[in-house]
Amino acid sequence: MRPALTSPDIHLLRSCCLAGLGIAFIPDALLPDPGDAPPLTPVLDDVIGAPCTLRLTVTQPLAKLPKIKLILDKVTRFIDALDSPA
């Protein structure tokens, strides 16, 4: 199987799916689609998909800044919540 359209623009790919033009290999942002669009339905989960490693890197002095530390703490809590069983 080969794609009819490739694009690095996930918004374009989502729009094509919402318009009924086919399926797309796009990340699940865990966010609702904007506007009145119905949610996209995942398909081929057992065929396509893989865990993705997220690496956040900052210098040690930067990581000590209160605003940066707050963001790092929130991202860590978010990822930990994803990993814990519901």
C-alpha positions as CSV (number, residue, x, y, z in Angstrom):
1,M,0.0,0.0,0.0
2,R,1.4,3.4,-0.9
3,P,0.0,6.8,0.1
4,A,-1.7,9.0,-2.5
5,L,-0.7,12.1,-0.6
6,T,2.2,12.8,1.8
7,S,2.5,15.9,3.8
8,P,4.3,17.0,7.0
9,D,1.3,19.2,7.7
10,I,-0.9,17.2,10.1
11,H,-3.6,19.8,9.9
12,L,-3.9,19.2,6.1
13,L,-4.0,15.5,6.7
14,R,-6.7,15.8,9.4
15,S,-8.7,18.1,7.1
16,C,-8.5,15.5,4.3
17,C,-9.7,12.8,6.6
18,L,-12.6,14.9,8.0
19,A,-13.6,15.7,4.3
20,G,-13.9,11.9,3.7
21,L,-10.9,11.7,1.4
22,G,-9.3,8.6,3.1
23,I,-7.3,7.6,6.1
24,A,-4.1,9.2,7.4
25,F,-1.1,8.3,9.5
26,I,-1.2,11.1,12.1
27,P,-0.3,11.4,15.7
28,D,-3.2,11.2,18.2
29,A,-3.0,14.6,20.0
30,L,-5.6,13.5,22.6
31,L,-7.4,16.8,21.8
32,P,-10.8,17.4,20.2
33,D,-10.9,18.6,16.6
34,P,-11.7,22.3,16.3
35,G,-15.1,23.5,15.3
36,D,-18.1,21.2,14.7
37,A,-16.0,18.4,13.1
38,P,-16.8,14.9,14.3
39,P,-13.9,13.2,16.0
40,L,-11.7,11.0,13.8
41,T,-11.9,7.3,14.4
42,P,-8.6,5.4,14.8
43,V,-8.3,2.4,12.4
44,L,-5.6,-0.2,11.8
45,D,-4.3,0.2,15.4
46,D,-3.1,-3.4,15.3
47,V,-1.2,-2.8,12.0
48,I,0.2,0.6,12.2
49,G,1.5,2.5,15.2
50,A,4.3,2.5,17.6
51,P,5.3,4.1,20.9
52,C,7.3,7.3,20.5
53,T,10.1,8.4,22.7
54,L,9.8,12.0,24.0
55,R,13.0,13.6,25.1
56,L,13.0,17.0,26.7
57,T,16.5,18.5,27.1
58,V,17.4,21.8,28.8
59,T,20.6,23.0,30.4
60,Q,20.9,22.7,34.1
61,P,20.9,26.5,34.7
62,L,17.9,26.9,32.5
63,A,16.1,24.0,34.3
64,K,16.4,25.9,37.6
65,L,14.4,28.9,36.3
66,P,11.0,28.9,38.0
67,K,9.0,29.1,34.7
68,I,11.0,26.4,33.0
69,K,10.8,24.2,36.2
70,L,7.1,24.6,36.2
71,I,6.8,23.5,32.6
72,L,9.1,20.5,33.1
73,D,7.1,19.5,36.2
74,K,3.8,19.7,34.3
75,V,5.1,17.7,31.4
76,T,6.5,15.1,33.8
77,R,3.2,14.8,35.6
78,F,1.3,14.5,32.3
79,I,3.5,11.7,31.0
80,D,3.4,9.9,34.3
81,A,-0.4,10.0,34.2
82,L,-0.3,8.5,30.7
83,D,1.8,5.6,31.9
84,S,-0.3,4.8,35.0
85,P,-3.3,2.4,34.6
86,A,-6.7,4.1,34.5
